[in-house]
Amino acid sequence: MKLGRRRKRIKTFSDYYNGEHVLKFASPEFKGQSGDLFEGFADNWTQVVPDAVVERLVPMAFRLEDGSLDEQAWKSWRRNECDIEVSLAFLEALITGRSYVLVWKPNGVDTEITFQDASSAIVEFKPGTRRERAVGMTVWADGSKEKAALFFPDVVYWFARDKSQTGSAAEWQQTDEKENPLKIVPLVPLENRSRLHGKPISEIANVIPLQDGVNTLWAHLFTASDQLALPARAILGMDRPTREILDADGEVIGEEDLPIDRFRSDRLLWLEREGAQIAEFSAADLTNYTNVIAVAVRHIAAQTRTPPSYLTGEMVNISADALIASEAGLVSKTQERQRFFGAALREVMRLEALASGDAARAEKLRLGSVVWRDAQFRSEAQYADALTKYKAINVPDEALWERIPGVQPDEVERWKSMRTDQAAAIVGGNIAGLFGPKPEEPMEEGSVEPQ
C-alpha cells in the first residue's frame, strides 16, 4: 500500500523530466480559446537540473580501510555493468528522490548487483534507527504475473498474483521461501537530499512551479505572436469595399462585401471617398514575455545551484576563473551528493563481499571510501599545471595519476608496471630498448646491399 501511494508522486516527477507537462496558470477563457493547441509543448528545464549533477557523479574505485584499492570489488562492479547502470540509478534518485540497489546470488554462484527504481522497490528501517534495515521488497512483472520478493534478515519470501488482480494483499500467493545467507536485508536505498525528519527530496520539486509558469508564458507569447506580432492597419472614413453580384444574364442583382483577404493578397487598396485615411496599430512588444521567462530561468538557476550557462547557453568572453566561480555551487552540491551516495555504495560493496564469502574484506569496506571522478571540470592544461605543482612538493606519481580525470585504477596499475619495466631496462643497461628497435637508414644511391 505504501509503494502504491508513492507511485503517483513518482510518475509526476518522471513526467516532468520527460517533458510531459500539463498547461497550468492559464485562465479558463484562455484554455477555452486555445483548446489543446499547446498540449505536448514544454520548455523543459526540469531535465537540465538533474542532468547537470548526474554527469559529474562517476565512481572510479573503492578503497579499503587501509587506503588500498579493492580490486575484487571493482571487478564485481564491472562484471555487473554497474559502471553504466549506476548513472541511471543516480538519475532516478535525483528525479524522484530515491532509488535502490539489490545485492543477491540468484543461482548461488555469481553475485548480482541490480538497480531498482522507487516505484518497484521499498525499504523499511527498524523504529528509532536510520541505517538498520528491517525489511525490503521488490516488485516486477513477469508475463501475466506480478511477482514480489520480501527480504528479511533471516529469510526471503517470494509471492505472485495475476496482473488483473489488484487491491488487498490477500490476493498474493506465496511461491517460495529460502534462508537469507547474508543475514541482512540486501536492498540498499540511494536517497537524494535525505533529512533527519521527512522524505528524500526530488531535485526538481522546487523547479516544477517555475516550470509551469514558464510554459504558460510561452503559450501566451505564441498566442500574442500569432495575433499581435504584426502591425494592424485600419481605414478610417470609408465604407467597406463591395463588389456587384451578377446573375446568369450579367445583370446586377445586388452587392456583397469584398473579402479582406483579396486586399492582402493583391496588396492593392482603392480609397475613393474624400477624407479617407489609413491608421496603424503597432505590433505587440513580445519582449515583455521573454523578460519574465528569463527571470524565471535565473530563479531556477539560483534555487538549484545550476550554472546560468547551463540554462541560458550564454558564454561570451568568460574567463576561466569566472567560469569556475559560476560552477562553484554545482560542484559543492555534487560533492555533497557524493558523500551521501558514497555511503550507500560502500554498503552495497560490503554486501557484495559478504555474498562472496569474504567477511574480512566486508569489514574493511565498512570503513573504506569511494573514489569519485573530480566534480570540477577543468581543461587538460589546468590539470597538467596543477599536477606539476603537486609533483614539485613530492606527491607520489601514483597519487597524481589517480587525480587525472577518466583514469581507471587498472590503468594506473598498468602505468606502474610500465614504470617498473623502464627502471629494469635502465638498470640492465638496455637503454635503447626503451625507445624500440633502431630504424633502418635509407641506402645511398649506387651502394650495394651487403649479403
C-alpha positions in Angstrom: 0.0 0.0 0.0 2.8 2.4 0.8 4.5 1.6 -2.5 1.3 2.2 -4.4 0.8 5.6 -2.7 4.3 6.6 -3.7 3.9 5.7 -7.4 1.6 8.6 -8.2 4.2 11.2 -7.0 7.0 9.3 -8.8 5.1 9.4 -12.0 4.6 13.1 -11.7 8.3 13.7 -11.4 9.1 11.3 -14.2 6.6 13.0 -16.5 8.1 16.4 -15.8 11.6 15.1 -16.5 10.4 13.6 -19.8 8.8 16.9 -20.8 5.2 15.7 -20.4 3.7 18.8 -18.8 0.1 20.0 -18.3 -0.5 23.6 -19.0 -1.2 25.4 -15.7 -1.7 29.0 -14.5 -3.8 29.8 -17.6 -7.3 31.3 -17.3 -10.4 29.2 -18.2 -11.0 31.7 -21.0 -7.6 31.1 -22.5 -7.9 27.3 -22.3 -11.3 27.6 -23.9 -9.8 29.6 -26.8 -6.6 27.6 -27.3 -8.1 24.1 -26.6 -5.4 21.5 -26.9 -3.1 23.7 -29.1 -0.3 23.7 -26.5 -0.7 20.1 -25.4 2.7 18.4 -25.5 4.6 21.7 -25.5 7.2 22.2 -22.8 10.3 24.5 -22.5 11.8 21.7 -20.3 14.1 23.0 -17.6 13.4 20.1 -15.2 15.6 17.9 -17.3 18.6 20.1 -17.3 18.9 20.4 -13.5 19.4 16.7 -12.6 21.4 16.0 -15.8 23.9 18.7 -14.7 24.6 16.8 -11.5 24.5 13.2 -12.7 27.1 13.8 -15.3 29.6 14.6 -12.5 28.7 11.6 -10.3 31.2 9.0 -11.6 32.6 6.3 -9.1 36.1 5.3 -10.1 37.2 2.8 -7.4 36.6 1.6 -3.9 39.2 1.9 -1.1 39.6 -0.3 1.9 40.2 0.8 5.4 44.0 0.8 4.9 43.7 3.1 1.8 44.4 0.4 -0.8 42.2 -0.2 -3.7 39.7 -3.1 -3.6 40.4 -4.9 -6.8 37.8 -7.6 -6.1 35.1 -5.1 -5.5 35.9 -3.2 -8.7 35.9 -6.5 -10.8 32.5 -7.3 -9.4 31.3 -3.8 -10.1 32.4 -4.0 -13.7 31.1 -7.6 -14.2 27.6 -6.4 -13.3 28.0 -3.4 -15.6 27.4 -1.1 -12.5 29.8 1.5 -14.0 27.0 2.2 -16.6 23.8 1.4 -14.6 24.8 3.4 -11.5 24.3 6.6 -13.5 20.7 5.5 -14.2 20.2 4.9 -10.5 21.7 8.3 -9.6 19.4 10.0 -12.2 16.3 8.3 -10.8 17.3 9.3 -7.2 17.8 12.9 -8.3 14.4 12.9 -10.2 12.2 11.0 -7.8 14.1 11.3 -4.5 15.4 7.8 -4.2 16.4 4.6 -6.0 17.6 1.2 -4.7 20.4 -1.3 -5.2 19.9 -5.1 -4.7 22.8 -7.4 -3.9 21.8 -11.1 -4.3 23.0 -14.5 -5.5 20.1 -15.9 -7.5 21.9 -19.1 -8.6 24.1 -19.4 -5.5 27.3 -18.9 -7.5 27.6 -15.4 -9.1 26.8 -12.3 -7.0 24.4 -9.9 -8.9 24.2 -6.2 -8.3 21.0 -4.7 -9.8 19.4 -1.3 -9.5 15.7 -0.7 -8.9 13.6 2.4 -9.3 11.5 3.8 -6.5 8.2 2.5 -8.0 9.3 -1.1 -7.8 11.3 -1.3 -4.5 10.9 -0.2 -0.9 12.8 -0.5 2.4 11.6 -0.1 5.9 14.0 0.6 8.8 13.8 -0.5 12.3 12.0 2.0 14.5 14.3 4.5 16.0 17.1 3.9 13.5 18.1 5.4 10.2 20.5 2.7 9.0 19.4 -0.7 10.2 17.1 -2.1 7.6 14.2 -4.2 8.9 12.7 -5.4 5.6 12.9 -4.7 1.9 10.7 -5.6 -1.1 11.0 -5.6 -4.9 8.1 -6.0 -7.3 8.3 -6.8 -11.0 6.1 -8.0 -13.9 6.6 -11.5 -15.5 4.2 -12.1 -18.3 0.7 -12.2 -17.0 2.0 -12.4 -13.4 3.1 -9.7 -11.0 5.8 -11.0 -8.6 7.4 -9.8 -5.4 10.3 -10.7 -3.2 10.2 -9.9 0.5 13.6 -9.7 2.2 14.0 -10.2 5.9 17.5 -10.5 7.6 17.0 -14.2 8.1 14.5 -15.3 5.4 13.3 -14.3 1.9 9.7 -14.9 0.7 8.5 -14.9 -2.9 4.9 -14.1 -4.0 2.9 -13.9 -7.2 -0.5 -12.8 -8.4 -2.3 -12.2 -11.7 -1.9 -8.8 -13.1 -5.7 -8.4 -13.3 -5.9 -8.7 -9.6 -5.3 -5.5 -7.7 -6.2 -4.5 -4.2 -5.7 -6.2 -0.9 -2.5 -8.1 0.0 -4.6 -11.3 0.4 -4.5 -11.8 -3.4 -0.8 -12.5 -3.3 0.1 -16.2 -3.1 3.4 -17.3 -1.6 5.5 -19.3 -4.1 8.8 -19.9 -2.4 10.8 -19.4 0.8 14.6 -19.5 1.4 17.1 -18.7 4.1 18.9 -15.4 3.7 22.6 -16.3 3.7 23.7 -12.6 4.1 21.8 -12.3 7.4 21.0 -8.7 6.4 18.4 -7.0 4.2 20.2 -6.9 0.8 18.3 -3.9 -0.5 20.1 -0.5 -0.1 18.4 2.9 -0.8 20.1 5.7 -2.7 18.4 8.8 -1.2 18.7 12.3 -2.5 18.7 15.2 0.0 17.6 13.0 2.8 16.6 14.7 6.0 16.5 13.7 9.7 12.8 14.1 9.6 10.9 13.7 6.4 11.2 12.1 3.0 14.1 12.4 0.5 13.5 15.4 -1.8 13.4 15.4 -5.6 15.9 17.7 -7.3 13.1 19.1 -9.4 10.5 19.5 -6.7 11.1 23.3 -6.4 11.6 23.6 -10.2 8.1 22.4 -11.1 6.1 25.6 -10.2 8.5 27.8 -12.1 8.4 25.3 -15.0 4.7 25.6 -15.1 4.9 29.4 -15.2 7.5 29.3 -18.0 5.2 27.0 -20.1 2.2 29.3 -19.6 4.3 32.4 -20.5 5.4 30.7 -23.7 1.8 29.8 -24.5 0.8 33.5 -24.1 3.7 34.6 -26.2 2.9 32.3 -29.1 -0.7 33.4 -29.0 0.3 37.1 -29.0 2.8 36.5 -31.8 0.0 34.9 -33.9 -2.4 37.7 -33.4 -0.5 40.9 -32.5 3.1 40.4 -33.7 2.5 42.3 -37.0 1.2 45.9 -37.3 -2.5 46.2 -37.8 -3.8 48.8 -40.3 -7.2 50.4 -40.3 -9.1 52.6 -42.9 -11.0 55.5 -41.4 -13.8 57.4 -43.0 -14.6 54.9 -45.8 -17.3 52.3 -46.3 -16.3 48.7 -46.5 -15.3 47.8 -50.1 -18.1 45.9 -52.0 -18.5 44.2 -55.3 -21.5 43.7 -57.6 -23.4 40.4 -57.8 -24.4 39.4 -61.3 -27.0 36.9 -62.5 -26.6 34.5 -65.4 -27.5 37.2 -67.9 -24.9 39.6 -66.5 -27.5 41.9 -64.8 -26.6 43.4 -61.4 -28.8 41.9 -58.8 -27.0 43.1 -55.6 -23.7 43.7 -54.0 -21.6 42.0 -51.3 -18.6 43.0 -49.1 -15.3 42.3 -50.7 -13.2 39.8 -48.6 -10.3 41.5 -46.8 -8.1 38.6 -48.0 -8.4 40.0 -51.5 -6.6 43.2 -50.5 -4.0 41.3 -48.5 -3.1 39.0 -51.5 -3.3 41.7 -54.2 -1.6 44.3 -52.0 -4.0 46.9 -53.6 -6.5 49.2 -52.0 -8.6 52.0 -53.5 -9.7 54.9 -51.3 -12.3 56.6 -53.3 -14.2 58.6 -50.6 -12.8 62.0 -49.9 -11.3 62.3 -46.4 -10.5 58.5 -46.0 -7.4 57.9 -44.0 -5.2 54.9 -43.1 -4.2 54.3 -39.4 -1.8 51.7 -38.0 -1.7 49.9 -34.6 1.8 49.0 -33.6 2.8 45.3 -33.1 2.9 44.0 -29.6 6.2 44.0 -27.7 6.9 40.3 -27.1 10.0 41.0 -25.1 7.7 41.6 -22.1 7.1 37.8 -22.1 10.8 36.8 -22.7 12.0 39.1 -20.0 9.8 37.4 -17.4 10.8 34.0 -18.7 14.5 35.0 -18.3 13.8 36.0 -14.7 12.1 32.6 -14.0 15.1 30.8 -15.5 17.5 32.7 -13.3 15.4 31.8 -10.3 15.7 28.1 -11.3 19.5 28.5 -11.6 19.7 30.2 -8.2 17.4 27.7 -6.3 19.0 24.6 -7.8 22.6 25.9 -7.9 22.8 25.2 -11.6 25.3 27.4 -13.5 23.4 30.0 -15.6 25.5 28.9 -18.6 23.8 25.5 -18.4 20.4 27.1 -18.7 20.9 30.1 -21.0 23.7 28.9 -23.1 25.3 32.3 -23.0 29.1 32.2 -22.7 30.7 35.2 -24.3 34.3 36.3 -23.3 34.1 34.4 -19.9 37.5 33.9 -18.3 38.4 30.5 -16.8 38.2 31.9 -13.2 34.8 33.3 -13.8 33.6 30.0 -15.2 34.9 28.1 -12.2 33.2 30.6 -9.9 29.9 30.2 -11.7 30.1 26.4 -11.3 31.1 26.6 -7.6 27.5 25.9 -6.4 27.0 22.9 -8.7 30.4 21.5 -7.6 29.6 21.8 -3.9 26.1 20.2 -4.5 27.7 17.4 -6.4 30.3 16.8 -3.7 27.5 16.7 -1.1 25.7 14.0 -3.2 29.0 12.1 -3.4 29.1 11.8 0.3 25.6 10.5 0.7 25.6 8.3 -2.3 29.1 7.1 -1.4 27.9 5.8 2.0 25.2 3.8 0.2 27.7 2.4 -2.3 30.1 1.4 0.5 27.2 -0.6 2.0 26.5 -2.2 -1.4 30.0 -3.4 -1.9 30.1 -4.6 1.7 27.1 -6.8 0.9 28.9 -7.9 -2.3 31.9 -9.0 -0.1 29.6 -10.9 2.3 27.9 -12.6 -0.6 31.3 -13.6 -1.9 32.1 -15.1 1.5 34.9 -12.6 2.3 33.8 -11.2 5.7 37.3 -9.7 6.4 37.1 -7.6 3.2 33.5 -6.6 4.0 34.6 -5.2 7.4 37.4 -3.2 5.7 34.9 -1.8 3.2 32.7 -0.6 6.1 35.4 1.9 7.0 36.6 2.4 3.4 35.6 5.1 0.8 34.5 5.6 -2.8 36.9 7.2 -5.2 35.0 9.7 -7.4 36.0 11.5 -10.5 36.7 15.2 -9.9 33.4 17.0 -9.7 35.1 20.2 -11.1 35.5 20.2 -14.9 38.9 21.6 -15.9 40.8 21.8 -19.1 43.8 19.5 -19.7 46.1 22.5 -19.3 44.7 23.3 -15.9 45.1 19.7 -14.8 48.6 19.5 -16.1 49.6 22.7 -14.3 48.1 21.5 -11.0 49.7 18.1 -11.2 53.1 19.7 -12.0 52.8 21.8 -8.8 51.8 18.7 -6.8 54.9 16.9 -8.2 57.1 19.8 -7.1 56.1 19.2 -3.4 57.0 15.4 -3.8 53.5 14.0 -4.2 53.9 10.4 -5.4 53.3 9.6 -9.0 50.5 7.1 -8.2 48.6 9.8 -6.3 49.0 12.2 -9.3 47.8 9.6 -11.8 44.7 8.9 -9.8 43.8 12.6 -10.0 43.7 12.6 -13.8 40.1 12.6 -14.9 38.9 9.4 -16.5 41.9 7.3 -15.5 40.7 3.9 -14.2 42.5 2.1 -11.4 43.6 -0.7 -13.7 45.2 1.9 -16.0 47.2 3.2 -13.0 48.4 -0.3 -12.4 49.4 -0.7 -16.0 51.4 2.6 -15.7 53.1 1.3 -12.6 54.1 -1.9 -14.4 55.4 0.2 -17.4 57.5 2.3 -15.0 58.9 -0.8 -13.4 59.9 -2.2 -16.9 61.6 1.1 -17.7 63.6 1.0 -14.4 64.6 -2.6 -15.1 65.8 -1.7 -18.6 67.9 1.2 -17.3 69.5 -0.9 -14.5 70.1 -3.7 -17.0 71.9 -1.4 -19.4 69.3 -1.8 -22.2 68.7 1.9 -22.6 68.0 1.5 -26.3 65.2 -0.9 -25.5 63.2 2.0 -24.0 63.0 3.5 -27.5 62.2 0.4 -29.5 64.3 -1.1 -32.4 66.6 1.2 -34.3 65.1 2.4 -37.6 66.8 1.3 -40.8 68.7 4.1 -42.6 67.9 4.6 -46.3 70.6 3.3 -48.7 72.6 5.7 -50.7 72.3 5.7 -54.5 74.7 3.3 -56.1 75.5 1.4 -53.0 75.2 -2.4 -52.8 73.2 -4.1 -50.0 75.6 -6.4 -48.1 74.9 -10.1 -48.5 
